């Protein structure tokens, strides 16, 4: 093992390096300089770079996005942070009709909008329907936006640095259940390629396409699948738009089976798009119908008791793969690996991954 950081520390290091390299980079948003520093991701920034470059903003999401767009057109990079993705919905006019469209509207005579919007999603304590939504498919639908959802701390740092120095608007989504996960993170400046998936495990029997927190559950499921003699290939997408179709197609062409995992609701999800494209390209090569595991198509409940079965787990993934191959899977080892069998997702693993 080399140097390890948790996901939040990797995010913090990426922003520190970016702001050191480019004095025209700003970091702003609600809570960037408050005592908890957005789950620790903005620790030390205002002390190092001053409140002219790191600052809190009023609760006016559309206005702060307009400021970021205008700043970009004047050569200033912005890292906007939203502690909850849900509040970012108030910026949709600015993001969709200005940031995403700018480079298409002036015949190449004007630069594109370079900004990074950090959005934190996933359920926290006491958060229900309006504070725990996974709306990445909304953003991936818009031409002109790049949409990233890293899983590992190393990719969190590399993809955030790539986002900040990209010439296009980037929606960077962080699942709050990953902030305390641990992994090896290289030192110094580096970028992870946008639009390139990561094959975490090679396999021959089934392709599992995943991203963000669901990749953690998939990794745990692989142990049960391996014990049952199933060789699963696990692809961590990392980038939702652009999507690494060649890696997905090559894998499914080899295995003939596809299971798509998603942190969002099933209707019009990323998993839906993966299945649709693979079916279109490889229909005659498929051995079984593609499957997906997503959230149910209703809002997240507030009660912890009600959420116990709302979020898919590693045992659901293993059981689904077993059904696809007509093999019975023993998932007791997965459940036993938790501190308590009813731990909510995000509280039962720390990595390293």
C-alpha positions as CSV (number, residue, x, y, z in Angstrom):
1,X,0.0,0.0,0.0
2,X,1.2,3.5,-0.8
3,X,-0.2,6.8,0.5
4,X,-3.9,6.6,1.4
5,X,-6.5,9.3,1.7
6,X,-10.2,9.2,2.1
7,X,-12.5,10.5,-0.7
8,X,-13.1,13.9,1.0
9,X,-9.3,14.5,1.5
10,X,-8.7,13.6,-2.1
11,X,-11.3,16.2,-3.2
12,X,-9.6,18.8,-0.9
13,X,-6.2,18.0,-2.3
14,X,-7.4,18.4,-5.9
15,X,-8.8,21.8,-5.2
16,X,-5.7,22.9,-3.3
17,X,-3.4,21.9,-6.2
18,X,-5.7,23.5,-8.8
19,X,-5.8,26.8,-7.0
20,X,-2.0,26.8,-6.5
21,X,-1.4,26.2,-10.2
22,X,-3.9,28.8,-11.4
23,X,-4.3,32.1,-9.4
24,X,-7.5,32.8,-11.4
25,X,-9.3,29.8,-9.9
26,X,-12.1,30.5,-7.4
27,X,-13.9,28.2,-4.9
28,X,-17.3,29.4,-3.7
29,X,-20.7,28.1,-2.5
30,X,-22.8,27.8,0.6
31,X,-20.7,26.6,3.5
32,X,-17.2,26.5,1.9
33,X,-15.8,28.3,4.8
34,X,-18.1,27.2,7.6
35,X,-16.8,25.1,10.6
36,X,-17.5,21.7,9.0
37,X,-16.1,22.8,5.6
38,X,-18.6,20.7,3.5
39,X,-17.7,17.3,5.0
40,X,-14.1,18.4,5.2
41,X,-13.7,18.8,1.5
42,X,-12.8,22.6,1.7
43,X,-10.5,22.3,4.8
44,X,-7.8,24.9,4.8
45,X,-8.7,26.6,1.5
46,X,-9.8,30.0,2.9
47,X,-6.7,30.1,5.2
48,X,-4.4,29.4,2.3
49,X,-5.9,31.4,-0.5
50,X,-7.9,34.1,1.3
51,X,-11.6,35.1,1.2
52,X,-11.2,36.8,-2.1
53,X,-10.8,33.4,-3.8
54,X,-12.7,31.2,-1.3
55,X,-16.0,32.5,-0.1
56,X,-19.5,31.7,1.1
57,X,-22.4,32.9,-1.0
58,X,-26.0,33.9,-0.4
59,X,-28.7,31.3,-0.9
60,X,-29.2,32.3,-4.5
61,X,-28.1,29.3,-6.6
62,X,-29.0,30.8,-10.0
63,X,-27.1,34.0,-9.2
64,X,-23.9,32.2,-8.2
65,X,-24.1,30.1,-11.3
66,X,-24.4,33.3,-13.4
67,X,-21.4,34.7,-11.7
68,X,-19.4,31.6,-12.5
69,X,-20.4,31.8,-16.2
70,X,-19.5,35.4,-16.4
71,X,-16.2,34.8,-14.7
72,X,-15.4,32.0,-17.1
73,X,-15.9,34.3,-20.1
74,X,-13.3,36.6,-18.5
75,X,-10.7,33.9,-18.0
76,X,-11.6,33.0,-14.4
77,X,-12.2,29.3,-13.4
78,X,-14.9,28.6,-10.8
79,X,-15.4,25.6,-8.5
80,X,-19.0,25.9,-7.3
81,X,-20.0,23.7,-4.4
82,X,-23.6,22.6,-3.6
83,X,-23.9,20.6,-0.4
84,X,-27.1,19.1,-1.8
85,X,-27.7,18.3,-5.4
86,X,-31.4,19.1,-4.9
87,X,-30.6,22.9,-4.5
88,X,-28.8,22.8,-7.8
89,X,-32.2,22.5,-9.6
90,X,-32.6,26.2,-9.1
91,X,-29.7,26.8,-11.5
92,X,-31.0,24.7,-14.4
93,X,-31.8,27.7,-16.7
94,X,-28.3,29.0,-16.3
95,X,-26.7,25.6,-16.7
96,X,-28.8,24.3,-19.6
97,X,-29.5,27.5,-21.6
98,X,-26.2,29.4,-20.9
99,X,-23.3,27.2,-19.7
100,X,-24.0,24.2,-21.9
101,X,-25.0,26.1,-25.0
102,X,-22.4,28.9,-25.1
103,X,-19.9,27.3,-27.4
104,X,-22.7,26.4,-29.9
105,X,-24.2,29.8,-30.2
106,X,-21.5,32.0,-31.5
107,X,-20.0,30.2,-34.5
108,X,-16.7,29.5,-32.6
109,X,-16.1,33.2,-32.1
110,X,-16.4,32.9,-28.3
111,X,-14.8,30.6,-25.8
112,X,-16.8,27.9,-24.1
113,X,-17.8,28.1,-20.4
114,X,-15.2,26.5,-18.2
115,X,-16.7,25.8,-14.7
116,X,-17.0,22.9,-12.3
117,X,-20.1,22.3,-10.2
118,X,-19.5,20.0,-7.3
119,X,-22.8,18.4,-6.3
120,X,-23.2,16.2,-3.3
121,X,-26.0,13.6,-3.4
122,X,-27.3,10.6,-1.5
123,X,-29.2,10.2,1.7
124,X,-28.0,11.5,5.0
125,X,-29.6,11.5,8.5
126,X,-33.2,12.5,8.4
127,X,-33.2,13.4,4.7
128,X,-36.1,12.2,2.6
129,X,-37.7,13.0,-0.7
130,X,-36.4,16.5,-1.3
131,X,-32.8,16.1,0.0
132,X,-31.6,12.7,-1.2
133,X,-32.3,12.7,-5.0
134,X,-30.0,11.2,-7.6
135,X,-30.6,13.2,-10.7
136,X,-27.4,12.6,-12.7
137,X,-29.5,11.4,-15.7
138,X,-31.0,14.9,-16.0
139,X,-27.5,16.4,-16.5
140,X,-26.3,13.7,-18.8
141,X,-29.2,14.4,-21.1
142,X,-27.9,17.8,-21.9
143,X,-25.4,18.2,-24.9
144,X,-22.6,20.5,-23.8
145,X,-22.3,19.2,-20.3
146,X,-19.8,16.7,-19.0
147,X,-21.0,14.6,-16.1
148,X,-18.7,12.7,-13.8
149,X,-19.3,10.4,-10.8
150,X,-16.1,8.9,-9.3
151,X,-16.0,6.0,-7.0
152,X,-12.4,5.8,-5.7
153,X,-10.4,8.5,-3.9
154,X,-7.8,8.4,-6.6
155,X,-10.4,9.0,-9.3
156,X,-12.0,11.7,-7.2
157,X,-8.8,13.7,-7.2
158,X,-7.8,12.9,-10.8
159,X,-11.3,13.6,-12.3
160,X,-11.7,16.8,-10.3
161,X,-8.4,18.2,-11.5
162,X,-9.4,17.2,-15.1
163,X,-12.7,18.9,-14.6
164,X,-11.3,22.2,-13.3
165,X,-8.9,22.5,-16.2
166,X,-11.4,21.3,-18.8
167,X,-12.7,24.0,-21.2
168,X,-16.3,22.8,-20.8
169,X,-18.8,23.0,-18.0
170,X,-18.5,19.9,-15.8
171,X,-21.1,18.5,-13.4
172,X,-19.1,16.6,-10.7
173,X,-21.2,14.5,-8.5
174,X,-20.0,13.1,-5.1
175,X,-22.0,10.5,-3.3
176,X,-21.9,11.3,0.4
177,X,-21.5,7.6,1.3
178,X,-18.1,7.7,-0.3
179,X,-16.6,10.6,1.5
180,X,-15.0,8.5,4.2
181,X,-14.0,5.6,2.0
182,X,-10.2,5.1,1.8
183,X,-7.8,4.3,-1.1
184,X,-4.4,4.9,-2.5
185,X,-4.0,8.4,-4.0
186,X,-0.9,9.5,-5.9
187,X,0.8,12.7,-4.8
188,X,1.0,15.9,-6.9
189,X,-0.8,16.9,-10.0
190,X,-2.4,14.3,-12.3
191,X,-5.6,13.9,-14.2
192,X,-7.9,11.0,-14.8
193,X,-9.1,10.9,-18.4
194,X,-12.7,12.1,-18.8
195,X,-14.8,9.7,-20.8
196,X,-12.7,6.6,-19.9
197,X,-14.2,3.8,-17.8
198,X,-12.1,1.6,-15.4
199,X,-12.3,-2.2,-15.6
200,X,-11.9,-3.0,-11.9
201,X,-12.2,-6.8,-12.3
202,X,-11.8,-8.9,-15.4
203,X,-14.3,-11.7,-16.0
204,X,-15.9,-14.0,-18.6
205,X,-19.4,-14.9,-17.5
206,X,-21.2,-11.5,-17.0
207,X,-20.5,-7.8,-17.3
208,X,-21.5,-5.6,-14.4
209,X,-21.6,-1.9,-15.4
210,X,-21.6,0.4,-12.3
211,X,-20.5,3.8,-11.0
212,X,-20.3,5.8,-7.8
213,X,-21.5,4.1,-4.6
214,X,-23.0,1.1,-6.4
215,X,-19.5,0.1,-7.4
216,X,-18.7,-0.4,-3.7
217,X,-21.7,-2.8,-3.4
218,X,-20.7,-4.6,-6.6
219,X,-17.1,-5.2,-5.3
220,X,-18.6,-6.9,-2.2
221,X,-20.9,-8.9,-4.4
222,X,-18.0,-10.3,-6.4
223,X,-16.8,-12.3,-3.4
224,X,-20.1,-14.3,-3.3
225,X,-20.1,-14.7,-7.1
226,X,-16.5,-16.0,-7.1
227,X,-17.4,-18.5,-4.4
228,X,-20.2,-19.7,-6.7
229,X,-17.7,-20.1,-9.6
230,X,-19.0,-17.1,-11.5
231,X,-16.4,-14.9,-13.2
232,X,-17.8,-11.3,-13.3
233,X,-16.3,-8.4,-15.1
234,X,-16.8,-5.1,-13.2
235,X,-16.7,-1.8,-15.1
236,X,-16.7,1.4,-13.1
237,X,-18.0,4.1,-15.6
238,X,-16.5,7.2,-13.8
239,X,-17.8,9.3,-16.7
240,X,-21.5,9.4,-17.5
241,X,-21.1,11.9,-20.3
242,X,-19.1,11.2,-22.4
243,X,-19.6,7.5,-21.9
244,X,-16.9,4.9,-22.7
245,X,-19.0,2.8,-25.1
246,X,-16.1,0.9,-26.6
247,X,-15.1,-0.6,-23.2
248,X,-18.7,-1.6,-22.4
249,X,-19.4,-3.1,-25.8
250,X,-16.1,-5.0,-25.8
251,X,-16.9,-6.5,-22.4
252,X,-20.5,-7.5,-23.2
253,X,-19.4,-8.9,-26.5
254,X,-17.1,-11.2,-24.5
255,X,-19.5,-12.2,-21.7
256,X,-22.8,-12.1,-23.5
257,X,-24.5,-10.9,-20.3
258,X,-25.1,-7.4,-18.8
259,X,-26.2,-6.2,-15.4
260,X,-26.4,-2.4,-15.2
261,X,-26.3,-0.8,-11.7
262,X,-27.5,2.7,-10.9
263,X,-27.9,4.9,-7.8
264,X,-31.0,6.6,-9.3
265,X,-34.6,5.7,-10.1
266,X,-35.1,3.3,-13.0
267,X,-37.1,5.4,-15.4
268,X,-34.8,7.1,-18.0
269,X,-31.7,6.2,-15.9
270,X,-28.1,5.8,-16.8
271,X,-28.7,2.1,-16.5
272,X,-31.5,2.4,-19.1
273,X,-29.2,4.1,-21.6
274,X,-26.5,1.4,-21.1
275,X,-29.0,-1.4,-21.7
276,X,-30.5,0.4,-24.7
277,X,-27.2,1.0,-26.4
278,X,-25.8,-2.5,-25.7
279,X,-29.0,-4.1,-26.9
280,X,-28.9,-2.0,-30.1
281,X,-25.3,-2.9,-30.8
282,X,-25.0,-6.5,-29.6
283,X,-28.5,-8.0,-29.8
284,X,-27.4,-11.2,-31.5
285,X,-24.5,-11.6,-29.1
286,X,-26.5,-11.6,-25.9
287,X,-27.0,-14.9,-24.1
288,X,-29.7,-13.5,-21.7
289,X,-31.8,-10.4,-21.5
290,X,-29.9,-7.5,-19.9
291,X,-30.9,-6.7,-16.3
292,X,-30.6,-3.6,-14.2
293,X,-30.7,-2.7,-10.5
294,X,-31.8,0.8,-9.6
295,X,-33.8,2.6,-6.9
296,X,-37.5,2.1,-7.0
297,X,-39.6,4.6,-8.9
298,X,-40.8,6.5,-6.0
299,X,-39.2,9.2,-3.7
300,X,-36.8,8.1,-0.9
301,X,-38.6,7.8,2.4
302,X,-37.4,9.7,5.5
303,X,-37.7,6.9,8.0
304,X,-34.6,4.7,8.4
305,X,-36.9,1.7,8.9
306,X,-38.5,2.3,5.6
307,X,-35.2,2.8,3.7
308,X,-33.8,-0.6,4.8
309,X,-35.2,-2.2,1.6
310,X,-35.2,0.9,-0.5
311,X,-31.5,0.9,-1.4
312,X,-30.1,-2.1,-3.4
313,X,-27.3,-4.0,-1.7
314,X,-24.5,-6.3,-2.6
315,X,-26.7,-9.4,-1.9
316,X,-29.2,-8.0,-4.4
317,X,-26.5,-7.8,-7.1
318,X,-25.2,-11.3,-6.4
319,X,-28.7,-12.8,-6.4
320,X,-29.5,-11.0,-9.7
321,X,-26.4,-12.4,-11.4
322,X,-27.1,-15.8,-10.0
323,X,-30.6,-15.7,-11.5
324,X,-29.2,-14.6,-14.9
325,X,-26.9,-17.7,-14.9
326,X,-29.4,-20.0,-13.2
327,X,-27.0,-20.5,-10.2
328,X,-28.0,-20.3,-6.6
329,X,-25.9,-17.8,-4.7
330,X,-25.2,-17.9,-1.0
331,X,-25.3,-14.3,0.2
332,X,-24.9,-14.9,4.0
333,X,-21.2,-14.0,3.9
334,X,-22.1,-10.6,2.5
335,X,-24.6,-9.8,5.2
336,X,-22.3,-11.2,7.9
337,X,-19.5,-8.8,6.8
338,X,-21.4,-5.8,8.1
339,X,-21.1,-4.5,11.6
340,X,-24.8,-5.1,11.9
341,X,-26.9,-6.8,9.3
342,X,-29.2,-3.8,9.0
343,X,-26.6,-1.1,8.6
344,X,-27.8,1.4,6.1
345,X,-25.6,1.7,2.9
346,X,-22.5,3.8,3.4
347,X,-22.0,2.8,7.0
348,X,-20.7,-0.7,6.6
349,X,-17.5,-0.2,4.5
350,X,-14.5,2.1,4.6
351,X,-12.4,0.5,1.9
352,X,-9.7,0.5,0.9
353,X,-10.9,0.1,-2.7
